[in-house]
Amino acid sequence: MLWYTGRRLLQLIPVFFGATFLIYFMVFAVPGDPVAALFGDKQPSPQVLEQIRAQYNLDKPFIVQYLLYIGGLFTGDLGTTFSGRPVLSELTRAFPITFRLAMLALVFEAVAGIIVGLVAGLRKGKIFDTSALVVSLLLISVPIFVVGFVLQYVFAINLGIFRTTVSSQAPWNELVLPALVLASVSFAYIVRLTRASVSENMSADFVRTATAKGLTRRRVVGVHILRNSLVPVITYLGVDIGSLMVGAIVTEGIFNIQGVGGTVYKAIQLGEGPTVVSFVAVMVIIFMLANLLVDLLYAVLDPRIRYAK
Amino acid sequence: MPSNASSPLSADHFVADLEETPVKAVDAVDESEKPRSSWDDAWDSMKSRPLFWISAALILLVVVVAVFPGLFTHTSPTSGADLQSSNEGPEAGHPMGFTRQGLDVFARVVYGTRASLTVGLLATVIVTIIGIIVGSLAGFYGGWLDAVVSRIGDIFFAIPTVLGAIVLMSVLPSRTPLTVALVLSLFAWPQIARIMRGSVLGAKSSDYVTASLALGVSRFRILLRHVVPNAITPVIVVATVSLGTFIVAEATLSFLGIGLPSGTMSWGNDISQASVSIRTAPMTLFWPAAALSITVLSFLMMGDVVRDALDPKARARR
């Protein structure tokens, strides 16, 4: 296990540098001057432009900029948004909101998705299974912002059960509807994954043995089928954090939530490229770390991986 | 065995008389019949499923609409706007009502098909070609090539596709269907490459590869003629499904305002523009969203059917 953890950590290092370099490179290799673009039609004097370039290290060669950025990352300096606020303080303000939203969404999609997928897998070919499959396909094919608008229209505008937009404090109860929106697509994937995995394990030898030795159905399903079916679902949750982030940008935009996603959404609307980059870079780093965690969790769940070298 | 008949042991052992087993009957193979490939089996399995015909018909319809939008509506999607009928409901000749600018929603949905489908198709083709080439070279030749390619793939794989596309599109000055497709493929190719690599690794150790090597066939020719055709099936399944997800990704980017420019007719742009007046005219948002979802759904269903048909294990399970 220790060996495995160490190897995964070592593998993360080149990927981390590669990915941050890539994002940084993409933005600066693209033609166009971000500073000039900031001012739009009214161009300031060349001195002002020079000063801003120096402030953001844009006057230095690309590789130096990148190294300064990485150096900043490790000392807790994530750069400054173009409106002048440090990215780190923006993050510490916005992150708890997005974290609450993502946690709610994760709980919704995992609990509901596993239950529906388990029941569907156990009753393969029955009406519940077929309708679960149809609903999950529909949810996957409808873009998340359409789901967002539809739920907002039905539950907040028509029925008035939830608030249309979330207040700046974003307490848990106001985040329920946005979290449902955010969870919708992943819920569908988890249903399909759990269903496939359960129906495959149903015919596994260990399940037949468990039934043959007289275990109750509850125990066979709960301990033998479910636990073994959860391994692919856990792996999926790691990949899913990436789509949750994209979803958070869209969902927080729709419901006007002041989280990380909402900040990125506004920066995109205002055309603040550098702000988008610094926030998304942090998102990518979180995504990589979350994937590492999931990999380790996966190893704990599956003994075959734990002992393999 | 008949060959034992002459061995010294034959005296103590019972040896079946040659005449008792009509060897010829067992070995008889009708050589005139065309050999059945796994593709024939897959086709047989697919054509018996209604889901295949439904999704094939839908895909055909969407393609025809994208290529010949003029066949389906005579109303112009961009001109003849009448602000007096802004956000009005359906009326004669305008079955889906009007947009906020007073344009015919049905015409916009019909003409928007092309941009959405172009991005999806282009991105899928680019990703599939890059993925197949990179994945099969890495899997087949192994060694340092595999190591380098796999590590580069890991880096791109670590960035979620739409997240990376958001970064790049928010600084890219040119926004056309081609650039959107290219940006999406830039972050999506490692998935196909990984699948292809794994599949090639499996096919590489087959007997027919060893046989071809023994016959003196060049390694590159083996890769091209024997390994790739046998390893390509999982890629086809994933490519079909990803066509749908690329269409969704384009719509998401357009919704954020960094996909296709707002002047370009696409479902994503229309949904984005309709979202402003969702309280007063929700149907204006509904129609392009429905068109997009049905298109994506048909590609997802097709992917499911193709996977079931190409994977014998899934076929037996069904």
Interface residues (C-beta under 8 A of the other chain):
Chain A: Q11 P14 V15 F16 G18 A19 L22 I23 M26 V27 V30 P31 G32 P34 L137 L138 I140 S141 V142 P143 I144 F145 V146 F149 Q152 Y153 I157 S199 E200 G242 S243 M245 V246 I249 V250 G253 I254 V264 Y265 A267 I268 Q269 G271 G273 V276 V277 V280 A281 M283 V284 F287 M288 N291
Chain B: R151 I152 D154 I155 F156 A158 I159 P160 V162 L163 G164 I166 V167 L168 S170 V171 L172 P173 G244 V248 A251 T252 F255 L256 G257 I258 G268 I271 S272 S275 I278 R279 P282 L285 A289 L292 S293 I294 V296 L297 L300 M301 R317
